[in-house]
Amino acid sequence: MSTTEEAVELTMRTCLDLAGELRERGVPVGPEQTTALWSALHQLDVLRLRDLYWAGRVVLVGDRRHFAAYDAAFRRSVLGESDDGATIEVPHPVAVPVVDREEQSAGTPGTRAADQLEDEADDARLTPSDVRVLKAKSFAAMDAVEQRRAALLVRRLDAELPRRRGRRRVPAARGRHLDTRGILRSALRTDGEPLRLARRRHPWRERPITLVVDVSGSMAPYALAVLRFAHALRHAGHRVEVFTIGLEANRITDEMARPAVDAALARISASVRDWDGGTRLGSSFATLVERYGGHRALRGAVVVVCSDGLDRDDPELLGDAMRAVHRIAHRVLWLNPLKGDPRFRPLQRGMAAALPSVDVLMAGHNLLALEQLCLALATARQPRPTPTTGRTP
């Protein structure tokens, strides 16, 4: 039996034993309450003894006169102690196995996407000065603890994306266009006399955002941060497409559907064959344009590329592909972690070939750079400059 199956069996047995012990003591507990307790326990990332005590008391006990009976039942069924009738003293938290949210079977109750408890504890200990220092630190220079804290801050990032007029009209209180069908439908209730002129209008819709992330060896720490940012955008309700580039282009939008970001990253690393490999930006972008040139992933979207521009392909191939992307996309932004160095100059062959087709060139090496990206996305609704004057040095 696997660890997950053992955790499921242990949690189920605990719920049944506690409910049965309560019924023996005269406390009315139905199967619905037992199922509700089972579901409540699976809303927690890590189940602790204190959480089990309070979840059972809230779900299974409906009368305060039964609190003493619940304490005794909990002591006997969960702690295995003798029944002495004394009120239980809730112990310090002790880890109890619980099924992993991402490995649940089809019959396991649904779960919510929540922050890890240790992340919340780290965040509670962060002072404003700590946050300021962490935001300015490069992702490549962070240790494991700092990466976990930075991941929590990345989850809180959100962006206001540009909007465009939708093609299909929708009913509205006011608008330029008459809703002929709506007028005729309402007139049937008034003997054919239209008493109100229904209107329709073109709604404003958010433009999709596409993130193209370089997962070569030199981009590993920065790529993880940008993928976490993409996951946060997707689960904030935005229309997000995500691709990885390296030796080839891979669409990983479906893997981003996982509610837990760590599980999503694990699936991505398993499905992307060129993770931490070489770099062929030209052929990767050429494949991207060939396969998705007519897709909403590129056409009319805000495209954000995260790469250091180091490329083994012919720079003319990358230049041609980027010109095609720039022609069909709404706006192209490029995050280059090397730009965080004041001495940076876009002299790499790949970066120099792509730069004429880039609207905004930004740094992408720390949290401050991602915050600046959010601001750039919010201002992307402004008219796009021409390729010759729109470059940012």
Secondary structure, 3 states (H helix, E strand, C coil): CCHHHHHHHHHHHHHHHHHHHHHHCCCCCCHHHHHHHHHHHCCCCCEEHHHHHHHHHHHHCCCHHHHHHHHHHHHHHCCCCCCCCCCCCCCCCCEECCCCHHHCCCCCCCCCCCCCHHHHHHHHHCCHHHHHHHHHCCHHHCCHHHHHHHHHHHHCCCCCCCEEECCCCEEECCCCEECHHHHHHHHHHHCCCCCCCCEEECCEEECCEEEEEECCHHHHHHHHHHHHHHHHHHCCCCCEEEEEECCCEEECCCHHHCCCHHHHHHHHHHHCCCCCCCCCHHHHHHHHHHHHCCCCCCCCCEEEEECCCCCCCCHHHHHHHHHHHHHHCCEEEEECHHHHCCCCCCCCHHHHHHHHHCCEEECCCCHHHHHHHHHHHHCCCCCCCCCCCCCCC
